[in-house]
Amino acid sequence: MTDRTILVVGTYDTKDDELTYIAQVIRAQGGGVLTMDVSVLGDPSVPTDLSKH
């Protein structure tokens, strides 16, 4: 089996807690994660791997 990375994409200005939780669960199970913010209003509490800026 090949190693794979999961991209967690979402609006981190309104769904920060939920998206962070999903990324943590994937990492806890040994998966690779990249996070991407596609929001238009505020900024996430912690910077994502791929910023909207």
N, C-alpha and C positions, 0 to 999 in steps of 0.2 A: 504494500500500500504506500502511496506517495504522501508526503506531508502537504497539508493544505492550510491556507490562511483564510479565515472568514472575515469579510468586510461587514462591520456593523454600521449601517448608515441611518441617520435620523436627524430630527430637529432637536438638537441638544439644548436649545433655549427653553423648551417646554417639556421635554421627555428625558432630561439628563439622568435622573435616578433610574429609570427603567432601562435605558440603553447601557448605562454603566453596569447595572446588574447583569444584563445579558452577556456583556463582554467578560465580566468576572466569572460567570458560570462556565463559559467556553474555556477560559484560561485554566480554571480549576480542574477541568477534565482533560487538560493537556493540549488543547487546541491553540492555534495561532490566531491572533486577532489584530485587525487594523480598525480604527474608528474614524468615521468621517462625519463632520457636522455640515448639514445643509440648511440650517436655520436662517431666518432673515431678521430676527429681532435681536435677542441678547446673545451672550457668549456662554459656553459651558463652564461649569465650576472648575474643571480640570481640562487643560488643552487636549484636543483630539489629535490623532496622527495626521489627519488631513483636514485642514482648517477651511472654513468658508471664505477666509480672506485670501 
